[in-house]
Amino acid sequence: MVIWPDKRSMQGKRAWQVILVFVLLGLWALGHRPAASDPEATPSGVQAVVPGSGQSIEAMPPSPAETVQTLRSLHLDRDYAGIAPWVIPERRDSFVRLIKAVDAVIDANARLKSAAESRFGGPMGEAWDLSSMENNLGPLSKDLVLLNQRFRGDSAEVTLQEGDHIPLVRATFHSRDGRWLYEPEIVPEAVTDELWRLACLVNEVEESVRGGATFEFYFDSFMQRILPQMARVATVQDEPETSIASSGVSPD
């Protein structure tokens, strides 16, 4: 049985709700990653030779561009222990916590979408689908196009496109101990906390839908609970002496 709300009663709510979702996702994307617009970067497909060594890049440790591919592959496998060694030590722990929280939201969203489609019939979630977060993760994004890489001594930048997003993104790497390590942008620890709360809210809505909740409840849950939490994710900042350890939110 397909359960649909009265279309006239939902039409006005849906229109501005869709706009709000994209605004919030845009805030997340723009607030937590840098844009790239460097026309002078070296094409990644160009083979380079290390002066005096006679060795090409293929004989050297993985290049920054190859490291991007490694990070993406590890993330697709949810291999957080594998990701960690490819991140600079001073950002490693906080970055892995952040990625775990983002993945918790993405996975919860997928479960809710499946539950809603089973309960209500037809495609669900096109207006409020949070899966676009998968392509706001820089080198860990699900869909990536590597455009070029540029070296500056022991540092390098890889320009990439996340999905079909514009502007492009520039990921920074540093050569340490014989490999190129990713330097993620600094994100407030409070963002990680709020992402875990968002994942919990989505899980609660999924449980309600599987338990027989109405479409109106499903829709209003996004308006009244999930969207406000998305706004907190996009705008929260750390408070003095506040950390994930003291927040009461567990990543497990």
LOZA-217610 format. One record per residue: residue number from 0; x, y, z negated of N, C-alpha, C, O in turn. Coordinates in Angstrom, 1 decimal. Layout:
N
   k     nX     nY     nZ    caX    caY    caZ     cX     cY     cZ     oX     oY     oZ
 NUM      X      Y      Z      X      Y      Z      X      Y      Z      X      Y      Z
...
REM end
This chain:
252
   k     nX     nY     nZ    caX    caY    caZ     cX     cY     cZ     oX     oY     oZ
   0    0.9   -1.2    0.0    0.0    0.0    0.0    0.9    1.2    0.0    1.8    1.3   -0.8
   1    0.6    2.2    0.9    1.4    3.4    1.0    0.7    4.5    0.2   -0.5    4.8    0.4
   2    1.4    5.1   -0.8    0.8    6.1   -1.7    1.4    7.5   -1.3    2.5    7.7   -1.5
   3    0.5    8.3   -0.8    1.0    9.7   -0.4    0.2   10.7   -1.1   -1.0   10.5   -1.4
   4    0.8   11.9   -1.4    0.1   13.0   -2.0   -0.7   13.7   -0.9   -0.5   13.5    0.3
   5   -1.6   14.6   -1.4   -2.3   15.4   -0.4   -1.3   16.4    0.2   -0.6   17.1   -0.4
   6   -1.3   16.3    1.5   -0.2   17.0    2.3   -0.3   18.5    2.1    0.7   19.2    2.0
   7   -1.6   19.1    2.0   -1.7   20.5    1.9   -1.2   21.0    0.5   -0.6   22.1    0.4
   8   -1.4   20.2   -0.5   -0.9   20.6   -1.8    0.6   20.6   -2.0    1.1   21.2   -2.8
   9    1.2   19.7   -1.1    2.7   19.6   -1.2    3.4   20.5   -0.3    4.6   20.7   -0.4
  10    2.8   21.0    0.8    3.5   21.6    1.9    4.3   22.8    1.4    5.5   23.0    1.7
  11    3.6   23.7    0.6    4.3   24.9    0.2    5.5   24.6   -0.7    6.6   25.2   -0.6
  12    5.3   23.6   -1.7    6.3   23.2   -2.6    7.5   22.6   -1.8    8.7   22.9   -2.2
  13    7.3   21.8   -0.8    8.3   21.1   -0.1    9.2   22.1    0.6   10.5   22.0    0.6
  14    8.6   23.2    1.2    9.4   24.1    2.0   10.5   24.8    1.2   11.7   24.8    1.6
  15   10.1   25.4    0.1   11.1   26.1   -0.6   12.0   25.2   -1.5   13.1   25.6   -1.9
  16   11.5   24.0   -1.8   12.3   23.0   -2.5   13.5   22.6   -1.6   14.6   22.4   -2.1
  17   13.2   22.4   -0.3   14.3   22.0    0.6   15.3   23.0    0.7   16.5   22.7    0.7
  18   14.9   24.3    0.8   15.9   25.4    0.8   16.7   25.4   -0.5   18.0   25.6   -0.4
  19   16.1   25.2   -1.6   16.9   25.3   -2.9   17.9   24.1   -3.0   19.0   24.3   -3.5
  20   17.5   22.9   -2.5   18.5   21.8   -2.5   19.7   22.2   -1.7   20.8   22.0   -2.2
  21   19.5   22.7   -0.5   20.7   23.0    0.3   21.5   24.1   -0.3   22.7   24.1   -0.1
  22   20.9   25.1   -0.9   21.6   26.2   -1.6   22.5   25.6   -2.7   23.7   26.0   -2.8
  23   21.9   24.7   -3.5   22.7   24.1   -4.6   23.8   23.2   -4.1   24.9   23.3   -4.7
  24   23.6   22.4   -3.1   24.6   21.6   -2.5   25.7   22.5   -1.9   26.9   22.1   -2.0
  25   25.3   23.6   -1.3   26.3   24.5   -0.8   27.2   25.2   -1.9   28.4   25.3   -1.7
  26   26.5   25.5   -3.0   27.3   26.0   -4.2   28.3   25.0   -4.6   29.5   25.4   -5.0
  27   27.9   23.7   -4.7   28.9   22.7   -5.1   30.0   22.6   -4.2   31.2   22.6   -4.6
  28   29.7   22.6   -2.9   30.8   22.5   -1.9   31.7   23.6   -1.9   33.0   23.5   -1.9
  29   31.2   24.9   -1.9   32.0   26.1   -1.8   32.7   26.3   -3.1   33.8   26.9   -3.1
  30   32.1   25.9   -4.2   32.7   26.2   -5.5   33.8   25.3   -5.9   34.6   25.6   -6.9
  31   34.0   24.1   -5.3   34.9   23.2   -5.8   35.9   22.6   -4.7   36.5   21.6   -4.9
  32   36.0   23.4   -3.6   37.1   23.0   -2.7   37.4   24.2   -1.8   36.5   25.1   -1.5
  33   38.7   24.4   -1.4   39.1   25.5   -0.5   38.8   25.3    0.9   38.7   24.1    1.4
  34   38.7   26.4    1.7   38.5   26.3    3.1   39.9   26.3    3.8   40.8   26.8    3.2
  35   39.9   25.9    5.0   41.2   25.9    5.8   41.0   26.5    7.1   40.0   26.2    7.8
  36   41.9   27.4    7.5   41.8   28.0    8.8   43.2   28.4    9.3   43.4   29.6    9.5
  37   44.1   27.4    9.3   45.5   27.7    9.7   45.7   27.2   11.1   45.9   26.0   11.3
  38   45.8   28.1   12.1   45.9   27.6   13.5   47.4   27.2   13.8   47.6   26.7   14.9
  39   48.3   27.4   12.9   49.7   27.1   13.2   50.1   25.7   12.6   51.3   25.4   12.8
  40   49.2   25.0   12.1   49.6   23.7   11.5   50.1   22.7   12.6   49.6   22.8   13.7
  41   50.9   21.8   12.2   51.5   20.8   13.1   50.5   19.7   13.4   50.0   19.1   12.4
  42   50.2   19.3   14.6   49.3   18.2   14.9   49.7   16.9   14.2   50.9   16.6   14.3
  43   48.8   16.2   13.6   49.2   15.0   12.9   49.6   13.9   13.8   50.3   13.0   13.3
  44   49.3   14.0   15.1   49.6   12.9   16.0   51.0   13.0   16.5   51.5   12.2   17.3
  45   51.7   14.1   16.2   53.1   14.3   16.7   54.1   13.6   15.9   54.1   13.7   14.7
  46   54.9   12.8   16.5   55.9   12.0   15.8   57.1   12.9   15.5   57.5   13.7   16.3
  47   57.5   12.9   14.2   58.6   13.7   13.8   59.8   12.8   13.4   59.7   11.7   13.0
  48   61.0   13.4   13.6   62.2   12.7   13.3   62.9   13.5   12.2   63.1   14.7   12.3
  49   63.4   12.8   11.1   64.1   13.5   10.0   65.5   13.8   10.5   66.2   12.9   10.9
  50   65.9   15.1   10.5   67.2   15.4   11.0   68.3   14.6   10.3   68.4   14.5    9.1
  51   69.2   14.1   11.2   70.4   13.4   10.7   70.1   12.0   10.2   71.1   11.2    9.9
  52   68.9   11.6   10.2   68.6   10.2    9.7   68.3    9.2   10.8   68.6    8.0   10.6
  53   67.9    9.7   11.9   67.6    8.8   13.0   66.4    8.0   12.8   66.1    7.1   13.5
  54   65.6    8.4   11.7   64.4    7.6   11.4   63.1    8.4   11.7   63.1    9.6   11.5
  55   62.2    7.8   12.3   60.9    8.4   12.6   60.0    8.3   11.4   60.3    7.6   10.4
  56   58.9    9.0   11.5   57.9    9.0   10.3   57.4    7.6   10.1   57.2    7.3    8.9
  57   57.3    6.8   11.1   56.8    5.4   10.9   57.7    4.6    9.9   57.3    3.7    9.3
  58   59.1    5.0    9.9   60.0    4.2    9.0   60.1    4.9    7.6   60.8    4.3    6.8
  59   59.4    6.0    7.4   59.5    6.7    6.2   58.3    6.3    5.3   57.4    5.6    5.8
  60   58.3    6.8    4.0   57.1    6.5    3.2   55.8    7.1    3.9   56.0    8.0    4.7
  61   54.6    6.7    3.4   53.4    7.2    4.1   53.4    8.8    4.1   53.7    9.4    3.1
  62   53.0    9.3    5.2   52.9   10.8    5.4   51.7   11.3    4.6   50.9   10.5    4.1
  63   51.6   12.6    4.4   50.4   13.1    3.7   49.1   12.7    4.4   48.1   12.3    3.8
  64   49.1   12.7    5.8   47.9   12.3    6.5   47.6   10.8    6.2   46.4   10.5    6.0
  65   48.6   10.0    6.2   48.4    8.6    5.9   47.9    8.4    4.4   47.2    7.5    4.1
  66   48.4    9.3    3.5   48.0    9.2    2.1   46.5    9.5    2.0   45.8    8.9    1.2
  67   46.0   10.5    2.8   44.6   10.8    2.9   43.8    9.5    3.2   42.8    9.2    2.6
  68   44.3    8.8    4.2   43.6    7.6    4.6   43.6    6.6    3.5   42.6    5.8    3.3
  69   44.7    6.5    2.8   44.8    5.6    1.7   43.8    5.9    0.6   43.1    5.1    0.1
  70   43.7    7.2    0.2   42.8    7.7   -0.8   41.4    7.4   -0.4   40.6    7.0   -1.2
  71   41.0    7.7    0.8   39.7    7.4    1.3   39.3    6.0    1.2   38.2    5.6    0.7
  72   40.2    5.1    1.6   40.0    3.7    1.6   39.8    3.2    0.1   38.9    2.4   -0.1
  73   40.6    3.7   -0.8   40.5    3.3   -2.2   39.2    3.7   -2.8   38.6    3.0   -3.5
  74   38.8    4.9   -2.4   37.5    5.4   -2.9   36.3    4.7   -2.4   35.4    4.4   -3.1
  75   36.4    4.3   -1.1   35.3    3.5   -0.6   35.1    2.2   -1.4   34.0    1.6   -1.5
  76   36.2    1.7   -1.9   36.2    0.4   -2.7   36.0    0.7   -4.2   36.0   -0.2   -5.0
  77   35.8    2.0   -4.5   35.6    2.4   -5.9   36.8    1.9   -6.8   36.7    1.5   -7.9
  78   38.0    2.0   -6.2   39.2    1.5   -6.9   39.9    2.7   -7.5   40.8    3.3   -7.0
  79   39.4    3.1   -8.7   39.9    4.2   -9.4   41.3    4.0   -9.9   42.1    5.0   -9.9
  80   41.6    2.8  -10.3   43.0    2.5  -10.8   44.0    2.7   -9.6   45.1    3.1   -9.8
  81   43.5    2.3   -8.4   44.4    2.5   -7.2   44.5    3.9   -6.8   45.5    4.3   -6.3
  82   43.5    4.8   -7.0   43.5    6.2   -6.7   44.5    6.9   -7.5   45.3    7.8   -7.0
  83   44.5    6.6   -8.8   45.3    7.4   -9.8   46.7    7.7   -9.4   47.2    8.8   -9.5
  84   47.5    6.6   -9.0   48.9    6.9   -8.7   49.2    7.8   -7.5   50.3    8.3   -7.3
  85   48.1    8.1   -6.7   48.3    9.0   -5.6   47.9   10.4   -5.9   47.9   11.2   -5.0
  86   47.7   10.7   -7.1   47.3   12.1   -7.6   48.4   12.6   -8.5   49.0   11.8   -9.3
  87   48.7   13.9   -8.4   49.8   14.4   -9.3   49.4   14.2  -10.7   48.3   14.3  -11.1
  88   50.4   13.8  -11.6   50.2   13.4  -12.9   49.4   14.4  -13.7   48.5   14.0  -14.5
  89   49.6   15.7  -13.6   49.0   16.7  -14.4   47.5   16.9  -14.1   46.8   17.5  -14.9
  90   47.0   16.3  -13.0   45.6   16.4  -12.6   44.9   15.0  -12.6   43.7   14.9  -12.4
  91   45.7   14.0  -12.8   45.3   12.6  -12.5   44.0   12.2  -13.3   43.0   11.8  -12.7
  92   44.1   12.3  -14.6   43.0   11.8  -15.5   41.7   12.6  -15.2   40.7   12.0  -15.1
  93   41.8   13.9  -15.2   40.6   14.7  -15.0   40.0   14.5  -13.7   38.8   14.5  -13.5
  94   40.8   14.3  -12.7   40.3   14.0  -11.3   39.6   12.7  -11.2   38.5   12.6  -10.6
  95   40.2   11.7  -11.8   39.5   10.4  -11.8   38.2   10.4  -12.5   37.2    9.8  -12.1
  96   38.2   11.1  -13.7   36.9   11.2  -14.4   35.8   11.9  -13.5   34.7   11.5  -13.5
  97   36.3   13.0  -12.8   35.3   13.7  -12.0   34.8   12.8  -10.9   33.6   12.8  -10.6
  98   35.7   12.1  -10.2   35.2   11.2   -9.1   34.3   10.1   -9.6   33.3    9.8   -8.9
  99   34.6    9.6  -10.8   33.7    8.6  -11.3   32.3    9.2  -11.6   31.3    8.5  -11.3
 100   32.2   10.4  -12.0   30.9   11.1  -12.3   30.2   11.3  -11.0   29.0   11.1  -10.9
 101   30.9   11.8  -10.0   30.3   12.1   -8.7   29.7   10.8   -8.1   28.6   10.7   -7.6
 102   30.5    9.7   -8.2   30.0    8.4   -7.7   28.8    7.9   -8.5   27.9    7.3   -7.9
 103   28.8    8.2   -9.8   27.6    7.8  -10.5   26.3    8.5  -10.0   25.3    7.8  -10.0
 104   26.5    9.7   -9.6   25.3   10.5   -9.1   24.9    9.9   -7.7   23.8    9.6   -7.5
 105   25.9    9.6   -6.9   25.7    9.1   -5.5   25.0    7.7   -5.6   24.0    7.5   -4.9
 106   25.5    6.9   -6.5   24.9    5.5   -6.6   23.5    5.6   -7.2   22.7    4.8   -6.8
 107   23.3    6.4   -8.2   22.0    6.6   -8.8   21.0    7.1   -7.7   19.9    6.6   -7.7
 108   21.4    8.0   -6.9   20.6    8.6   -5.8   20.2    7.5   -4.8   19.1    7.4   -4.4
 109   21.2    6.6   -4.5   20.9    5.5   -3.6   19.8    4.5   -4.2   18.9    4.1   -3.5
 110   20.0    4.3   -5.4   19.0    3.4   -6.1   17.6    4.0   -6.1   16.6    3.3   -5.9
 111   17.6    5.3   -6.5   16.3    6.0   -6.5   15.6    6.0   -5.1   14.4    5.8   -5.0
 112   16.4    6.3   -4.1   15.8    6.4   -2.8   15.2    5.0   -2.4   14.2    4.9   -1.8
 113   16.0    3.9   -2.7   15.4    2.6   -2.4   14.2    2.3   -3.2   13.2    1.8   -2.6
 114   14.1    2.7   -4.5   12.9    2.5   -5.3   11.7    3.3   -4.7   10.6    2.7   -4.7
 115   12.0    4.5   -4.3   10.9    5.4   -3.8   10.4    4.8   -2.5    9.1    4.8   -2.3
 116   11.2    4.3   -1.6   10.8    3.8   -0.3   10.0    2.5   -0.6    9.0    2.3    0.1
 117   10.4    1.7   -1.5    9.6    0.5   -1.9    8.3    0.8   -2.5    7.3    0.2   -2.2
 118    8.3    1.8   -3.3    7.0    2.2   -4.1    6.0    2.9   -3.2    4.8    2.6   -3.2
 119    6.5    3.9   -2.4    5.6    4.8   -1.7    5.5    4.5   -0.2    4.5    4.9    0.4
 120    6.4    3.7    0.3    6.4    3.4    1.7    7.0    4.6    2.6    6.9    5.7    2.2
 121    7.6    4.2    3.7    8.2    5.2    4.6    9.5    5.8    4.0    9.9    5.5    2.9
 122   10.2    6.5    4.9   11.5    7.1    4.4   11.3    8.1    3.3   10.4    9.0    3.4
 123   12.1    8.0    2.3   12.0    8.9    1.2   13.3    9.7    1.0   14.4    9.2    1.5
 124   13.3   10.9    0.4   14.5   11.5   -0.1   15.1   12.4    1.0   16.2   13.0    0.7
 125   14.5   12.6    2.2   15.1   13.4    3.2   15.3   14.9    2.7   16.2   15.5    3.2
 126   14.4   15.3    1.9   14.5   16.7    1.4   15.3   16.9    0.2   15.8   18.0   -0.1
 127   15.6   15.8   -0.5   16.3   16.0   -1.8   17.4   15.0   -2.0   17.9   14.7   -3.1
 128   17.8   14.4   -0.9   18.9   13.4   -0.9   20.2   14.0   -1.4   20.7   15.0   -0.8
 129   20.8   13.4   -2.4   22.1   13.9   -2.9   23.3   13.2   -2.3   24.4   13.4   -2.7
 130   23.1   12.3   -1.3   24.2   11.6   -0.8   25.2   12.4    0.0   26.3   12.0    0.3
 131   24.8   13.7    0.3   25.7   14.6    1.0   26.9   14.9    0.2   27.9   15.3    0.7
 132   26.8   14.6   -1.1   28.0   14.8   -2.0   29.2   13.9   -1.6   30.3   14.2   -1.9
 133   28.8   12.8   -0.9   29.9   11.9   -0.4   30.9   12.6    0.5   32.0   12.1    0.6
 134   30.4   13.6    1.2   31.3   14.3    2.1   31.7   15.7    1.6   31.8   16.6    2.4
 135   31.8   15.8    0.3   32.3   17.1   -0.3   33.4   16.7   -1.3   33.7   17.4   -2.2
 136   34.2   15.7   -0.9   35.2   15.2   -1.9   36.6   15.3   -1.3   37.5   14.6   -1.7
 137   36.8   16.1   -0.3   38.2   16.3    0.3   38.7   15.0    0.8   38.0   14.3    1.6
 138   39.9   14.6    0.5   40.5   13.3    1.0   39.7   12.1    0.7   39.9   11.0    1.3
 139   38.8   12.2   -0.3   38.0   11.0   -0.7   36.7   11.0   -0.1   35.9   10.1   -0.4
 140   36.4   11.9    0.8   35.1   11.9    1.5   34.8   10.7    2.3   35.8   10.1    2.8
 141   33.6   10.3    2.4   33.2    9.1    3.1   33.6    9.2    4.6   34.1    8.3    5.2
 142   33.2   10.3    5.2   33.4   10.5    6.7   34.5   11.6    6.8   34.2   12.8    6.5
 143   35.6   11.3    7.4   36.7   12.2    7.5   37.3   12.3    9.0   37.3   11.2    9.6
 144   37.6   13.5    9.4   38.4   13.6   10.6   39.7   14.4   10.2   39.6   15.5    9.7
 145   40.8   13.7   10.4   42.1   14.3   10.1   42.5   15.2   11.3   42.6   14.6   12.5
 146   42.8   16.4   11.1   43.1   17.3   12.2   44.6   17.6   12.4   45.1   17.6   13.5
 147   45.3   17.9   11.3   46.7   18.2   11.4   47.3   18.2   10.0   46.6   18.1    9.0
 148   48.7   18.2    9.9   49.4   18.3    8.7   50.5   19.3    8.9   51.1   19.4    9.9
 149   50.9   20.0    7.8   51.9   21.0    7.9   52.8   20.8    6.7   52.3   20.7    5.5
 150   54.1   20.8    6.9   55.1   20.6    5.8   55.7   21.9    5.4   56.1   22.8    6.3
 151   55.9   22.1    4.1   56.7   23.3    3.6   57.6   22.7    2.5   57.2   22.7    1.3
 152   58.8   22.3    2.9   59.7   21.7    1.9   59.1   20.5    1.3   58.8   19.5    2.0
 153   59.0   20.5    0.0   58.4   19.3   -0.7   56.9   19.3   -0.9   56.3   18.5   -1.6
 154   56.3   20.3   -0.2   54.8   20.4   -0.2   54.3   20.2    1.2   55.0   20.4    2.2
 155   53.0   19.8    1.3   52.4   19.7    2.6   50.9   20.0    2.5   50.3   19.8    1.4
 156   50.3   20.3    3.6   48.9   20.5    3.7   48.3   19.7    4.8   48.8   19.8    5.9
 157   47.2   19.1    4.5   46.5   18.3    5.6   45.1   19.0    5.8   44.4   19.2    4.9
 158   44.9   19.4    7.0   43.6   20.0    7.4   42.7   18.8    7.8   43.0   18.0    8.7
 159   41.5   18.8    7.3   40.5   17.8    7.6   39.1   18.3    7.6   38.8   19.4    7.1
 160   38.2   17.5    8.2   36.8   17.9    8.3   36.0   16.8    7.6   36.2   15.6    7.8
 161   35.2   17.2    6.6   34.4   16.3    5.9   33.1   16.2    6.6   32.3   17.1    6.7
 162   32.8   15.0    7.1   31.6   14.8    7.9   31.5   15.7    9.0   32.5   15.8    9.8
 163   30.4   16.5    9.2   30.3   17.5   10.2   30.4   18.9    9.6   29.9   19.9   10.2
 164   30.9   19.0    8.4   31.0   20.3    7.7   31.9   21.3    8.3   33.0   21.0    8.8
 165   31.5   22.5    8.2   32.3   23.7    8.5   32.1   24.7    7.4   31.0   24.8    6.9
 166   33.2   25.3    6.9   34.6   25.3    7.3   35.3   24.0    7.0   34.9   23.1    6.3
 167   36.5   23.9    7.7   37.4   22.8    7.4   38.0   22.9    6.0   37.9   23.9    5.4
 168   38.6   21.8    5.6   39.2   21.8    4.2   40.7   21.5    4.4   41.2   20.8    5.2
 169   41.4   22.1    3.5   42.9   21.9    3.4   43.3   21.3    2.1   43.0   21.8    1.0
 170   43.8   20.1    2.2   44.3   19.3    1.0   45.8   19.5    0.8   46.5   19.3    1.8
 171   46.2   19.7   -0.4   47.6   20.0   -0.7   48.2   18.7   -1.3   47.6   18.0   -2.1
 172   49.5   18.4   -0.8   50.2   17.3   -1.3   51.6   17.7   -1.7   52.2   18.7   -1.2
 173   52.2   17.0   -2.6   53.6   17.2   -3.1   54.4   16.0   -3.1   53.9   14.9   -3.4
 174   55.6   16.0   -2.6   56.5   14.9   -2.5   57.2   14.7   -3.9   57.9   15.5   -4.4
 175   56.8   13.5   -4.5   57.4   13.2   -5.8   57.7   11.7   -5.8   56.8   10.8   -5.5
 176   58.9   11.4   -6.3   59.3   10.0   -6.4   59.0    9.1   -5.2   58.6    8.0   -5.3
 177   59.3    9.7   -4.0   59.3    8.9   -2.8   57.9    8.8   -2.2   57.8    8.0   -1.2
 178   56.9    9.5   -2.7   55.6    9.4   -2.0   54.9   10.8   -2.1   55.3   11.7   -2.9
 179   53.9   11.0   -1.3   53.2   12.2   -1.3   52.0   12.1   -2.2   51.1   11.2   -2.0
 180   51.9   13.0   -3.2   50.8   12.9   -4.1   49.8   14.1   -3.9   50.2   15.2   -3.6
 181   48.5   13.8   -4.0   47.5   14.7   -3.8   47.3   15.7   -5.0   47.4   15.2   -6.2
 182   47.2   17.0   -4.7   46.9   18.0   -5.8   45.5   18.4   -5.6   45.2   19.3   -4.9
 183   44.6   17.9   -6.4   43.2   18.3   -6.3   43.0   19.7   -6.9   43.8   20.1   -7.8
 184   42.0   20.4   -6.5   41.6   21.7   -7.1   41.2   21.5   -8.6   40.7   20.4   -9.0
 185   41.5   22.5   -9.4   41.1   22.5  -10.8   39.6   22.7  -10.9   39.0   23.6  -10.3
 186   38.9   21.7  -11.5   37.5   21.8  -11.7   37.2   21.8  -13.2   37.8   20.9  -13.9
 187   36.3   22.6  -13.7   36.1   22.6  -15.2   35.6   21.2  -15.7   34.9   20.6  -15.0
 188   36.2   20.8  -16.8   35.8   19.6  -17.4   34.3   19.5  -17.6   33.6   18.4  -17.6
 189   33.6   20.7  -17.9   32.2   20.7  -18.1   31.4   20.3  -16.9   30.3   19.8  -17.0
 190   32.0   20.4  -15.7   31.3   19.9  -14.5   31.2   18.4  -14.5   30.1   17.9  -14.2
 191   32.2   17.7  -15.0   32.2   16.3  -15.1   31.0   15.9  -16.1   30.3   15.0  -15.8
 192   31.0   16.6  -17.2   29.9   16.3  -18.2   28.5   16.4  -17.6   27.7   15.6  -17.7
 193   28.3   17.6  -16.8   27.0   17.8  -16.3   26.7   16.8  -15.1   25.5   16.5  -14.9
 194   27.7   16.4  -14.4   27.4   15.3  -13.4   26.9   14.0  -14.0   26.0   13.4  -13.5
 195   27.5   13.7  -15.2   27.1   12.5  -15.9   25.6   12.6  -16.3   24.8   11.7  -16.3
 196   25.3   13.8  -16.8   23.9   14.1  -17.2   23.0   14.0  -16.0   21.8   13.5  -16.1
 197   23.4   14.5  -14.8   22.6   14.5  -13.6   22.4   13.0  -13.2   21.3   12.6  -12.8
 198   23.4   12.2  -13.3   23.3   10.8  -13.0   22.3   10.1  -13.9   21.5    9.3  -13.5
 199   22.3   10.4  -15.2   21.4    9.9  -16.1   19.9   10.3  -15.8   19.0    9.4  -15.9
 200   19.7   11.5  -15.4   18.4   12.0  -15.0   17.9   11.2  -13.8   16.7   10.8  -13.8
 201   18.7   11.1  -12.8   18.3   10.3  -11.6   18.0    8.9  -12.0   17.0    8.3  -11.4
 202   18.8    8.3  -12.8   18.5    6.9  -13.3   17.1    6.8  -14.0   16.4    5.9  -13.8
 203   16.8    7.8  -14.8   15.5    7.8  -15.5   14.4    7.9  -14.5   13.3    7.3  -14.7
 204   14.5    8.8  -13.5   13.4    8.9  -12.5   13.3    7.6  -11.8   12.1    7.2  -11.5
 205   14.4    7.0  -11.4   14.3    5.7  -10.7   13.5    4.6  -11.6   12.7    3.9  -11.0
 206   13.8    4.6  -12.9   13.1    3.6  -13.7   11.7    3.9  -13.8   10.8    3.0  -13.8
 207   11.3    5.2  -13.8    9.9    5.6  -13.8    9.2    5.2  -12.5    8.1    4.7  -12.5
 208    9.9    5.4  -11.4    9.3    5.0  -10.1    9.1    3.5  -10.0    8.0    3.1   -9.6
 209   10.1    2.8  -10.4   10.0    1.3  -10.4    8.9    0.8  -11.4    8.3   -0.2  -11.2
 210    8.6    1.6  -12.4    7.6    1.3  -13.3    6.2    1.7  -12.9    5.2    1.5  -13.7
 211    6.0    2.3  -11.7    4.7    2.7  -11.3    4.4    4.1  -11.2    3.2    4.5  -11.1
 212    5.3    5.0  -11.4    5.0    6.5  -11.4    4.4    6.9  -10.1    4.7    6.3   -9.0
 213    3.7    8.0  -10.1    3.0    8.5   -8.9    4.0    9.3   -8.1    5.1    9.7   -8.5
 214    3.6    9.6   -6.8    4.5   10.4   -5.9    4.6   11.8   -6.5    5.6   12.4   -6.4
 215    3.5   12.3   -7.1    3.6   13.7   -7.7    4.6   13.7   -8.8    5.4   14.7   -8.9
 216    4.7   12.7   -9.6    5.7   12.6  -10.6    7.1   12.6  -10.0    8.0   13.3  -10.4
 217    7.3   11.8   -9.0    8.5   11.7   -8.3    9.0   13.0   -7.7   10.1   13.4   -7.9
 218    8.1   13.7   -7.1    8.4   15.0   -6.5    8.7   16.0   -7.6    9.7   16.8   -7.5
 219    7.8   16.1   -8.6    8.0   17.1   -9.6    9.2   16.9  -10.5    9.8   17.8  -11.0
 220    9.7   15.6  -10.6   10.9   15.3  -11.3   12.1   16.0  -10.7   13.0   16.5  -11.4
 221   12.1   16.1   -9.4   13.2   16.8   -8.7   13.1   18.3   -9.0   14.1   19.0   -9.2
 222   11.9   18.8   -8.9   11.7   20.3   -9.1   12.0   20.7  -10.5   12.7   21.7  -10.7
 223   11.5   19.9  -11.5   11.6   20.4  -12.9   12.7   19.8  -13.7   13.1   20.4  -14.7
 224   13.4   18.8  -13.2   14.5   18.2  -14.0   15.8   18.1  -13.2   16.8   18.6  -13.7
 225   15.7   17.5  -12.0   17.0   17.3  -11.3   17.6   18.5  -10.7   18.8   18.8  -10.8
 226   16.7   19.4  -10.1   17.2   20.6   -9.5   17.8   21.6  -10.5   18.9   22.1  -10.3
 227   17.2   21.8  -11.7   17.8   22.6  -12.7   19.2   22.0  -13.1   20.1   22.8  -13.4
 228   19.3   20.7  -13.2   20.6   20.1  -13.6   21.6   20.3  -12.5   22.8   20.5  -12.8
 229   21.2   20.2  -11.2   22.1   20.5  -10.1   22.6   21.9  -10.2   23.8   22.2   -9.9
 230   21.8   22.8  -10.6   22.2   24.2  -10.8   23.3   24.3  -11.9   24.2   25.1  -11.7
 231   23.1   23.6  -13.0   24.1   23.6  -14.0   25.4   23.0  -13.5   26.5   23.6  -13.9
 232   25.4   22.0  -12.7   26.6   21.4  -12.2   27.3   22.5  -11.3   28.5   22.6  -11.4
 233   26.6   23.2  -10.6   27.2   24.2   -9.6   27.8   25.4  -10.3   28.6   26.1   -9.7
 234   27.3   25.7  -11.5   27.7   27.0  -12.1   28.4   26.9  -13.5   28.9   27.9  -14.0
 235   28.4   25.7  -14.1   28.9   25.6  -15.4   30.4   25.9  -15.5   31.2   25.6  -14.5
 236   30.9   26.4  -16.6   32.3   26.7  -16.8   32.7   26.1  -18.2   31.8   26.0  -19.1
 237   33.9   25.8  -18.4   34.4   25.3  -19.7   34.3   26.4  -20.7   34.6   27.6  -20.4
 238   33.9   26.0  -21.9   33.9   27.0  -23.0   35.2   26.7  -23.8   35.8   25.6  -23.7
 239   35.7   27.7  -24.6   36.9   27.5  -25.3   36.8   26.3  -26.2   35.8   26.1  -26.9
 240   37.9   25.5  -26.2   38.0   24.3  -27.1   37.0   23.3  -26.8   36.7   22.4  -27.6
 241   36.4   23.3  -25.6   35.4   22.3  -25.2   36.1   21.3  -24.3   36.8   21.7  -23.3
 242   35.9   20.0  -24.5   36.4   19.0  -23.7   35.4   17.9  -23.5   34.4   17.8  -24.2
 243   35.7   17.0  -22.6   34.8   15.9  -22.4   34.8   14.9  -23.6   33.8   14.3  -23.8
 244   35.9   14.9  -24.3   35.9   14.1  -25.5   34.9   14.5  -26.6   34.4   13.7  -27.3
 245   34.7   15.9  -26.6   33.8   16.4  -27.7   32.4   16.6  -27.2   31.6   17.1  -28.0
 246   32.1   16.3  -25.9   30.8   16.6  -25.4   29.7   15.6  -25.7   28.5   15.9  -25.7
 247   30.1   14.4  -26.1   29.2   13.4  -26.4   28.7   12.6  -25.2   27.8   11.7  -25.3
 248   29.3   12.9  -24.0   28.9   12.2  -22.8   30.0   11.3  -22.4   31.1   11.6  -22.4
 249   29.6   10.0  -22.2   30.5    9.0  -22.0   30.6    8.6  -20.5   29.5    8.5  -19.9
 250   31.8    8.5  -19.9   31.8    8.1  -18.5   31.6    6.6  -18.3   31.6    6.2  -17.1
 251   31.5    5.9  -19.3   31.3    4.4  -19.2   29.8    4.1  -19.1   29.5    2.9  -19.0
REM end
